[in-house]
Amino acid sequence: MFYGCRGSGHLFEGEKEVTIRPFALSGIATLLLVASAPTTYGQGALLSAAGPIHRSMGGASTAAPVSAIGALYWNPATISGMASDELEVGLDLLSIDHQVDSTFAAASGSTRGDAGTLPIPNFGWVHRDGDSPFTLGLGVNSVAGFKTTLPVDPTNPILAPQPNGMGSVNSEATFLQMSTVLSYAINERVSVAIGPNLTMGQIGVEPFVFNSINSDGTFPSGRASHYHFGGGVQAGVYLLGEHGWNWGASIKSPTWMEQFEFRGQDQTGMPRFLTADLDLPMIVSVGTAYTALDDWLLAVDVRYVDYANADGFGDSPQFRADGSLPGLGWRSVFATAIGIQHRVNDRISIRSGYSYNQSPIQDSVSSVNTPSPLLYEHLLNIGGSYNICDHISLNVAYSHYFEADRQGLIVSPTLGPIPGSSVTNRVSADLISFGISMRH
């Protein structure tokens, strides 16, 4: 199989064509993903798009297979609609701005987090064997997570030293997912697909609020776990309709993770065995795309993300008698994505996308979600591609997550909601994405 450029003005090495071995690249990409699997943000804890092409379309891809990563991400049946075999690799760089303000009695403070810049690599490969009705796809992506780093701040009540406040807050979650998909073209218009999702996840929470408090009223430390395994399944259908309208629908089952285990310690430094349950939610997507205008593509997706029934995310945010927190109290949400692509000429394509999702975090649970303030609602994306030749394109995108906030009462593990108190989480982010697509 050949991935590369042929002919005058294209990629050569001396007198030999430069070829790219897909399985060699897939191995390198997979190692990169495992080594630097990042925390991610989008629709709550879930990343709403992957790779520069998909991201610049706002994540709208349930009926619009414009790239290998995008086709695999929300609807596996759309890989049957790819124009050719494709190998795509992308890297996103995410920068987050998180600010926490709180007041209690006469005390009031404001503190900014320092999560730094997070790398988010993505990989997708799609292959059809000749005239076979079957198309094979492989995607490896960081699909969900979060990261928060807030220093202890005596002037900020919620970040005051324990046991009066939470103290220093450091949390992270990373979910790396490998999706293997087989799509079958029933006829020229209808395709269906199914495949398993194998997931590796790691979480760390400090202070560790999911188990009982220590005898001195402080929480134990559960800084990080080893990677744990989980899995699920996804399925989809893709329909080429009349007059340039295409339609798609898909479902991703919950990702059921094994129980996360930690080796923590109490206030005296003695070991404590800690556990937490955290599954990824079920996702249902429907979408349409319009292709009848020359050199234009319009796509719209609507998604339902069932956080309320996902272990950990949807469990009660009310502290138990022993001071442990059952869950984050997230609600299920709807999300919408709109994307536009314009082919300027044989070399250049430009894209723009917008997505909106309801925040899974309500004001009443702002306090317990200080370690996981995934409040994003409005996201604007722009990007483009430059074809070096018929087989290779360079892709870039920029995304801005507009500031969102949630304000509620400070919640104590022993006293519950504290009247007259207030805690506000404010979050915004910027993301730069770039990558390469190789077609056969």
Secondary structure, DSSP 8 states (H G I E B T S, - for coil): ---S--STTS-EETTEE----HHHHHHHHHHHHHHT-----SBTTB-S--SHHHHHTTT--SS---SHHHHHHH-GGGGGG-SS-EEEEEEEEEEEEEEEEEEETTEEEEEE----EEEEEEEEEEEE-TT-SEEEEEEEEEEEEEEEEE---TTSGGGSSTTTS--SEEEEEEEEEEEEEEEEESSSSEEEEEEEEEEEEEEEEES-TTS---TTS---BB-----EEEEEEEEEEEEE-STTEEEEEEEE--BEE--EEEEEE-TTS-EEEEEE---B--EEEEEEEE--STTEEEEEEEEEE-GGGSTTTSS--S--TTS---------EEEEEEEEEEE-SSSEEEEEEEEEE--S--GGGTTTTTTS-----EEEEEEEEEESSSSEEEEEEEEEEEEEEEEE--EETTTEE-TT-EEEEEEEEEEEEEEEEEE-
